[in-house]
């Protein structure tokens, strides 16, 4: 079964859904009754939950809820890139999620070292220190596609390997009072 990451939008506009399916035609038609006017399948690319998670993390500043992102220039540039090329060449393909005993933690140790420590890695992946500890504790044997996806995008951001349209705007610093 060929899995695809898809982009759906209500026929009358609005937010864009990013999802994954092995039965894309069936999945898209299942949304027709959910929204007045139905939905349009805008684009799809090869991929599974790893690539879906990576895309959602790349568009995290545009996230509305779960799999839904704003219909905005950044999302449309990504979608048009996918349509133009039939894929997103910069987006990594799936990584193995099932590892040998203790290998997930060894992998995360490497991630932490590459980001300059546990706290820096947690922050780059959008986790609090407490939540990162919980994520690590559940990854002795298996690293979830969502965690892999965050790491793939955070690593690409750090290395300057994301398309310029996905560059995050620097967050303003709060003055200490």
C-alpha positions as semicolon CSV with decimal commas, in nm:
position;residue;x (nm);y (nm);z (nm)
1;X;0,000;0,000;0,000
2;X;0,136;0,340;-0,104
3;X;0,102;0,601;0,170
4;X;0,072;0,966;0,083
5;X;0,077;1,291;0,275
6;X;-0,214;1,502;0,155
7;X;-0,336;1,859;0,175
8;X;-0,714;1,917;0,188
9;X;-0,912;2,238;0,204
10;X;-1,281;2,323;0,213
11;X;-1,403;2,397;-0,140
12;X;-1,494;2,748;-0,025
13;X;-1,149;2,813;0,131
14;X;-1,033;2,823;0,489
15;X;-0,780;2,616;0,684
16;X;-0,574;2,341;0,522
17;X;-0,561;1,987;0,662
18;X;-0,235;1,793;0,646
19;X;-0,282;1,419;0,684
20;X;-0,160;1,076;0,577
21;X;-0,346;0,793;0,412
22;X;-0,289;0,468;0,230
23;X;-0,627;0,510;0,056
24;X;-0,613;0,873;-0,047
25;X;-0,921;0,876;-0,273
26;X;-1,132;0,716;0,000
27;X;-0,989;0,945;0,267
28;X;-1,057;1,260;0,065
29;X;-1,414;1,151;-0,013
30;X;-1,476;1,077;0,357
31;X;-1,442;1,452;0,424
32;X;-1,700;1,558;0,165
33;X;-1,992;1,557;0,410
34;X;-1,801;1,730;0,689
35;X;-1,793;2,076;0,537
36;X;-2,056;2,270;0,344
37;X;-1,956;2,263;-0,021
38;X;-1,724;1,967;0,030
39;X;-1,345;1,959;0,022
40;X;-1,076;1,976;-0,243
41;X;-0,770;1,755;-0,248
42;X;-0,509;2,022;-0,319
43;X;-0,194;1,810;-0,342
44;X;-0,025;1,495;-0,218
45;X;0,330;1,368;-0,191
46;X;0,477;1,026;-0,114
47;X;0,514;0,971;0,258
48;X;0,384;0,842;0,586
49;X;0,333;0,975;0,938
50;X;0,702;1,072;0,965
51;X;0,676;1,317;0,673
52;X;0,334;1,435;0,791
53;X;0,475;1,513;1,137
54;X;0,776;1,689;0,983
55;X;0,549;1,911;0,770
56;X;0,327;1,996;1,063
57;X;0,635;2,092;1,265
58;X;0,768;2,301;0,974
59;X;0,434;2,487;0,969
60;X;0,391;2,498;1,348
61;X;0,366;2,877;1,353
62;X;0,062;2,847;1,125
63;X;-0,106;2,567;1,321
64;X;-0,470;2,614;1,417
65;X;-0,539;2,277;1,577
66;X;-0,390;1,933;1,529
67;X;-0,368;1,866;1,156
68;X;-0,508;2,204;1,048
69;X;-0,296;2,503;0,943
70;X;-0,391;2,852;0,828
71;X;-0,434;2,912;0,457
72;X;-0,137;3,147;0,438
73;X;0,150;3,229;0,201
74;X;0,389;2,992;0,380
75;X;0,151;2,695;0,353
76;X;0,068;2,773;-0,010
77;X;0,436;2,804;-0,108
78;X;0,492;2,459;0,041
79;X;0,189;2,317;-0,142
80;X;0,289;2,476;-0,474
81;X;0,641;2,338;-0,428
82;X;0,487;1,991;-0,384
83;X;0,264;2,035;-0,691
84;X;0,550;2,167;-0,907
85;X;0,791;1,886;-0,817
86;X;0,557;1,597;-0,725
87;X;0,739;1,583;-0,392
88;X;0,932;1,803;-0,152
89;X;1,295;1,717;-0,223
90;X;1,418;1,889;0,093
91;X;1,185;1,682;0,315
92;X;1,356;1,366;0,444
93;X;1,200;1,027;0,394
94;X;1,093;0,807;0,687
95;X;1,339;0,693;0,948
96;X;1,310;0,357;1,122
97;X;1,094;0,384;1,431
98;X;1,155;0,042;1,584
99;X;1,507;0,016;1,719
100;X;1,697;-0,231;1,935
101;X;1,687;-0,215;2,313
102;X;1,832;0,112;2,438
103;X;1,909;0,239;2,087
104;X;1,641;0,509;2,100
105;X;1,808;0,663;2,402
106;X;2,150;0,642;2,235
107;X;2,004;0,815;1,932
108;X;1,858;1,090;2,150
109;X;2,190;1,130;2,330
110;X;2,339;1,205;1,987
111;X;2,062;1,454;1,910
112;X;2,124;1,629;2,241
113;X;2,496;1,649;2,174
114;X;2,436;1,793;1,825
115;X;2,210;2,066;1,968
116;X;2,447;2,152;2,253
117;X;2,282;1,969;2,541
118;X;1,956;1,827;2,668
119;X;1,786;2,162;2,734
120;X;1,881;2,305;2,392
121;X;1,759;1,990;2,217
122;X;1,430;1,994;2,409
123;X;1,376;2,360;2,317
124;X;1,460;2,301;1,949
125;X;1,202;2,022;1,937
126;X;0,940;2,231;2,118
127;X;0,938;2,037;2,444
128;X;0,973;2,158;2,801
129;X;1,257;1,994;2,992
130;X;1,003;1,786;3,187
131;X;0,820;1,672;2,873
132;X;1,148;1,589;2,696
133;X;1,241;1,364;2,988
134;X;0,905;1,187;2,948
135;X;0,955;1,154;2,570
136;X;1,304;1,010;2,626
137;X;1,176;0,758;2,880
138;X;0,932;0,620;2,623
139;X;1,193;0,585;2,351
140;X;1,416;0,301;2,463
141;X;1,299;0,073;2,180
142;X;1,099;0,301;1,954
143;X;1,111;0,664;1,843
144;X;0,769;0,789;1,728
145;X;0,730;0,942;1,382
146;X;0,624;1,268;1,548
147;X;0,951;1,296;1,742
148;X;1,154;1,196;1,434
149;X;0,968;1,456;1,227
150;X;1,039;1,733;1,476
151;X;1,404;1,635;1,488
152;X;1,433;1,627;1,107
153;X;1,292;1,979;1,070
154;X;1,481;2,122;1,371
155;X;1,807;1,978;1,234
156;X;1,737;2,116;0,887
157;X;1,651;2,457;1,038
158;X;1,972;2,456;1,235
159;X;2,178;2,362;0,928
160;X;2,001;2,617;0,705
161;X;1,863;2,340;0,480
162;X;1,495;2,440;0,474
163;X;1,349;2,644;0,189
164;X;1,361;3,016;0,263
165;X;0,981;3,040;0,270
166;X;0,980;2,817;0,581
167;X;1,232;3,029;0,770
168;X;1,094;3,115;1,111
169;X;1,078;3,477;1,212
170;X;1,290;3,560;1,517
171;X;1,074;3,590;1,826
172;X;1,095;3,931;1,995
173;X;1,285;3,930;2,320
174;X;1,095;4,033;2,631
175;X;1,266;4,306;2,825
176;X;1,336;4,215;3,185
177;X;1,156;4,461;3,410
